[in-house]
Amino acid sequence: MRHFYTFIIVLFWLPFVNGQTNSFFGNGNTGFGGFLGDCVIDIDFEDSSPTETLFTLFPGIGSFNDKVVIYIDSDESGNFTNTYGFTDTGDPLRVAISGFNGNELERAGLDFPPGFEADYAIAFDSSFGGLWSLANGSPHSYIGSVNIALDGSDWTFNLLNADIGNPTSFKFIATYISGTGYRSNEAIGSFFAFSPDGSGNAGFAGAAFDTYFTTDDLQGGFGSTTSIASVWSFDGSWGNGNPPLDTDYITINDDITVDVDATVGVFDINASNTVTIDPANSLTIGGNATYSGDFINDGTLIMNSSSTQYSSLIVNGSSSGGGTSIYNRHVNDNGPVNGNDLVSAPVSGQAFNTFIANNTNILANPSGTNVLFGGFDNDDAVNPFELWDETDTTPLTAGVGYRTGVDPLAGSNLVSFEGTVNTSLVQVPIGQGTASILNLVGNPFPSYLNAQDFLSVNSALLDPSAQVIYGYNDSTNGTSADDYTIISALENTDVDIAPGQGFFVASNPTGGNLQFTTSTPDMRITSTDDDFIAGRNMASAITNVNINLSNISDNFITKIYFTPSSGLGLDPGYDASLLGGVAPAFALFSHLVQDNVGVPFATQAIGKNDYNDTTIALGVNANMGEQLTFSIAENTLPASIEVYLDDTLTSTSTLLNTSDYVLTPSEDLNGTGRFYLRFSNSALSTSDNTLDNISIYANQNHRNITIAGQLAGDTTANVYDIQGRLVTSKVLESNATLQTIDASNLYTGVYIINLVSGNYSKTEKIILK
């Protein structure tokens, strides 16, 4: 068993000498006279020509009778965490590096500090110094001399950075030891030693470093806060005078606020102390290879948010301790129009009655015990959103989504969740209900969730027409169908899901367990995104046109994208149906150009060049007698692409690029059959075939065949059945841009339409249902 005495060391820093040189103090111990313990070492690290590191040792009061060993971690091969496997005894300097003279009973073993894995060592005495690459169980590899020289009373030496892998900086510690392997208590870096004779020297016994230094004037390893409550970024908050490095083992001894994006190795909150993570800041524990990233909380962790910013915690190891973890999550008001919010528990396991007792700002029924909080029942067609009773002891479940809303008269929109920090895989069952294919789920972590990783892992469980995320946005972004932001492989690809955010997914008929993973991939990320309520800008790497339908009080948008990854049929992950595959009472949507099975789409993706000659059926739900306006809300298509809205009832065609289409229907509108979106490329208007830009499609509701576009001259339309028999013919009017052929007497089936104009012709297949 190794035993250690603890030395409390206060280090003082010298300023930069020339902008590149940093000064480091010995630990103040004088077991061998103070040569190293009372010294100062200057390190001039040059990472540009000449690429070398210069060392100057200003010795303490003792004589230079022993060996100085500087261990270096340059992230090269080796990566030793201690010297217990070193066996090289080839000469006194090698003995000093190994801490071993050939007798295991006299091994002066040394443990390196957390976050430090030695690759090289410089060893020198008053007559010679060299650089070695470290090895276990075999001789260390000698690289070359470091040119030790006496300059007055100071010692200088140097190494070429290329000899240690050309790092941009390196970590180091130093120890003072005899050529027979007897170790003193003098060091550069915080040092612990077992002293069998009471002298304080390690001798032939175990020792360990607690901290290390880096060439850029930082100290890492074990660290802790001082007794002063402060903020993370303030040097005075920390016992070693520096904010922690990403491999440090951190102990919190007082209240501290995380006001930066911080990463540490292990995080330990002592009892009676509080750590608060500010909105838009993050704490990642164990984001490195040195530590598994354990979070030990015997105090209190508070994570805060605002209406637009959210704090984040990622724990890569385990979470333990008897302390409290709280996430104060901003929740939308229960406003009179499009209020409320979809949330999930960013920390889980809290009983609902305890949760609601802590959050009296959630809207409650003044004449009952139910409150505005509950899950989503996809078997209930009338009232799918549940209202829970305030006495319900059901625990809040990780990964499950809930609908809630804050009383508009409450003084705060922060809702407090208290529970366990989830650090491993979370699974949530989904399936199709008797009333809806939707499932309300949510981010189970107190960090952001990578939406694209979530979709990639879970796409096989989702409905093919809705392999997307639907995020409730309170209709504030003005660019989504109804009240939901759609995240897919096509839309909003850079949007992350905020901590405590609920969202809808549509299950396929089989369903299964949704996975929120913490490895391969780790869906948890740091981000600065808002929740869905504030809306998002969609990715603009591809072209699109968004068509808006508005009445006096509302508007609804449908989107058409042109992408090389899509076609005219169903493209899972790109095409996105309306929420639940159901169009509301006021809606605008599209049907697929090919393989149409009647699904209303909020977003339809077609081929990159399909705007040359494509017609898309539009669906409209609206009441009679109210004025409707069709317009372009967004257009990133090439300037030569003309977007027409064809109304088959009035036989009109409107170029939406230049004007809106306004009408007041004399009957309720419900579904497809009347309106079509048609694209034409004016750059192709000089094509030899004057019929290339004419569109032909079947109007199933009105049982006719529509020919849209400007004819150049006399044209005849011939209709043939599948056997090639002419079943009807019509001479078209050259001055009309939208014409129809009566198909009410034709049977259901496939027909061939052939347009003939002079020497030119155009043929297209249609289906009458």
NORMO-V831747 format. One record per backbone hydrogen bond with DSSP energy under -1.0 kcal/mol. CO is the residue of the C=O (numbers start at 1). NH is the residue of the N-H. E is the energy in kcal/mol with one decimal. If there is no record, write none. Layout:
# NORMO-V831747
CO:NH:E
CO:NH:E
This chain:
# NORMO-V831747
20:45:-1.0
21:17:-1.4
22:43:-2.7
24:41:-2.8
30:33:-1.9
34:38:-1.8
35:60:-2.1
36:39:-1.3
37:28:-2.8
39:26:-2.4
40:58:-3.3
41:24:-2.2
42:56:-2.2
43:22:-2.1
44:54:-2.2
50:52:-1.7
51:161:-1.6
52:46:-1.9
53:159:-1.9
54:44:-3.0
55:157:-1.8
56:42:-2.9
57:155:-2.1
58:40:-1.8
63:65:-1.8
67:177:-2.5
68:124:-2.1
69:175:-2.3
70:122:-2.7
71:173:-1.5
72:119:-3.1
72:120:-1.9
73:171:-2.3
80:118:-2.4
81:112:-2.5
83:86:-1.9
85:137:-2.4
91:95:-2.6
92:96:-2.2
93:97:-2.0
94:98:-2.5
95:99:-2.2
95:100:-1.3
99:108:-2.7
103:106:-2.1
104:107:-1.2
107:109:-1.1
109:207:-1.3
110:83:-1.9
111:209:-2.5
113:116:-1.9
118:80:-2.6
119:134:-2.3
120:72:-2.8
121:132:-2.7
122:70:-3.2
123:130:-2.4
124:68:-2.5
128:125:-2.4
129:146:-2.0
130:123:-1.9
131:143:-3.1
131:144:-1.2
132:121:-2.1
133:141:-2.3
141:133:-2.9
144:131:-2.5
146:158:-2.6
149:156:-2.8
151:154:-1.9
154:151:-3.8
155:57:-3.4
156:149:-2.2
157:55:-2.9
159:53:-2.6
160:163:-1.6
161:164:-1.5
161:166:-3.0
162:165:-1.2
170:215:-1.8
171:73:-2.4
172:213:-2.2
173:71:-1.9
174:188:-2.1
175:69:-2.5
176:184:-2.3
177:67:-2.8
178:181:-1.6
182:178:-2.6
183:203:-3.4
186:176:-1.3
187:27:-2.6
188:174:-1.7
190:210:-3.3
190:211:-1.1
192:208:-3.0
193:5:-2.0
195:198:-1.1
203:183:-1.4
203:205:-1.3
206:194:-1.8
207:111:-2.2
208:192:-3.6
210:222:-2.5
212:220:-2.3
213:172:-2.6
214:217:-1.4
218:214:-2.1
220:212:-2.8
221:249:-1.7
223:251:-1.9
224:239:-3.2
230:257:-1.8
231:234:-1.5
234:237:-2.0
235:238:-1.9
237:226:-2.4
238:241:-1.6
245:248:-1.6
248:265:-2.7
248:266:-1.6
249:223:-2.6
250:268:-2.3
251:225:-1.8
252:270:-1.9
255:230:-1.3
256:276:-2.1
257:232:-2.8
258:278:-2.1
262:284:-2.7
264:286:-3.6
266:250:-3.0
267:296:-3.0
268:252:-3.1
269:298:-2.5
270:273:-1.5
273:300:-2.2
274:256:-2.2
275:302:-3.0
276:258:-3.2
277:304:-2.2
278:281:-1.8
281:312:-1.9
282:262:-2.8
283:314:-2.3
284:264:-2.3
285:316:-2.5
293:317:-2.1
294:267:-2.2
295:320:-2.7
296:269:-2.9
297:323:-3.3
299:324:-2.4
300:275:-2.8
301:326:-2.8
302:277:-2.9
303:328:-3.2
304:311:-1.6
309:306:-3.3
312:283:-2.1
314:285:-3.1
318:295:-3.1
320:297:-2.8
324:301:-3.1
325:419:-1.9
326:303:-2.7
327:417:-2.6
329:415:-3.0
332:406:-2.1
333:335:-1.5
333:340:-3.7
341:404:-2.3
342:502:-2.0
343:402:-3.0
348:420:-3.0
350:396:-2.6
351:355:-2.4
352:356:-3.1
353:357:-1.4
354:358:-1.4
359:362:-1.5
361:407:-3.1
363:372:-3.0
365:368:-1.4
369:390:-2.8
370:365:-2.4
371:373:-2.3
373:388:-2.9
374:403:-3.0
375:386:-2.7
377:380:-1.5
378:435:-2.3
378:436:-1.6
384:377:-3.1
388:371:-2.5
389:392:-2.2
392:353:-1.1
394:352:-2.1
396:349:-2.0
397:400:-1.6
399:442:-1.8
402:343:-2.9
403:374:-1.3
404:341:-2.6
405:363:-2.1
406:334:-2.7
407:410:-2.4
413:331:-2.5
415:329:-3.1
417:327:-2.8
420:348:-2.0
426:516:-3.0
428:514:-3.2
430:512:-2.1
436:433:-2.9
437:507:-2.8
439:505:-2.0
440:401:-1.9
441:503:-2.8
446:313:-2.1
448:525:-2.2
449:497:-2.6
450:454:-2.1
451:455:-2.4
452:456:-2.4
453:457:-2.4
454:458:-1.9
455:459:-1.2
458:461:-1.8
459:462:-1.3
461:508:-2.4
463:466:-2.5
465:577:-2.2
466:468:-2.1
469:487:-2.4
470:504:-2.6
471:485:-3.5
473:476:-1.7
481:484:-1.4
483:473:-3.1
485:471:-3.1
487:469:-2.4
491:488:-2.4
492:495:-1.6
497:449:-2.3
498:501:-1.5
500:344:-1.2
501:443:-2.3
503:441:-2.7
504:470:-2.4
505:439:-2.3
506:463:-2.3
512:430:-3.0
514:428:-1.9
516:426:-2.2
517:523:-2.3
523:450:-2.9
525:448:-1.2
532:535:-1.5
543:562:-2.6
544:636:-3.0
545:560:-2.3
546:633:-3.0
546:634:-1.2
547:558:-2.4
548:631:-2.1
549:556:-2.4
550:629:-2.0
554:551:-2.4
556:549:-3.0
558:547:-2.7
559:604:-2.3
560:545:-2.4
561:606:-2.9
563:566:-1.6
568:594:-2.3
571:574:-2.3
571:575:-2.7
573:489:-1.9
576:602:-2.2
576:603:-2.2
578:581:-3.4
579:582:-1.1
587:621:-2.3
589:619:-3.0
590:601:-2.7
600:578:-2.6
601:590:-1.7
602:559:-2.4
603:576:-2.4
604:561:-2.5
606:563:-2.4
607:610:-1.4
609:612:-1.5
614:679:-2.2
616:677:-3.3
617:591:-2.0
619:589:-2.1
621:587:-1.8
622:669:-2.6
623:626:-1.0
628:663:-2.2
629:550:-1.8
630:661:-2.1
631:548:-3.2
634:546:-2.9
638:641:-2.0
640:682:-2.8
642:680:-2.2
643:656:-2.5
644:678:-2.8
645:654:-2.4
646:676:-2.1
647:652:-1.7
652:647:-2.7
654:645:-2.5
654:656:-1.1
655:658:-1.4
655:659:-1.6
661:630:-3.1
663:628:-3.3
665:625:-2.9
669:622:-1.8
671:620:-2.0
674:648:-2.6
675:618:-2.3
676:646:-3.1
677:616:-3.2
678:644:-3.4
680:642:-3.8
681:684:-2.0
682:685:-1.6
684:687:-1.9
689:692:-1.5
691:694:-1.8
695:708:-2.8
697:706:-3.0
699:704:-1.6
703:743:-1.9
704:699:-2.8
705:741:-2.4
706:697:-2.0
707:739:-2.6
708:695:-2.9
715:732:-2.7
716:756:-2.3
717:730:-2.3
718:754:-2.9
719:727:-3.1
719:728:-1.3
720:752:-2.8
721:724:-2.2
725:721:-2.4
728:719:-2.9
730:717:-3.4
733:736:-1.2
737:709:-3.4
739:707:-3.2
741:705:-2.3
743:746:-1.6
749:768:-3.0
751:766:-2.6
752:720:-3.0
753:764:-2.3
754:718:-2.8
755:762:-2.1
756:716:-2.3
757:760:-2.2
760:757:-2.8
762:755:-3.3
764:753:-3.2
766:751:-2.4
768:749:-2.1
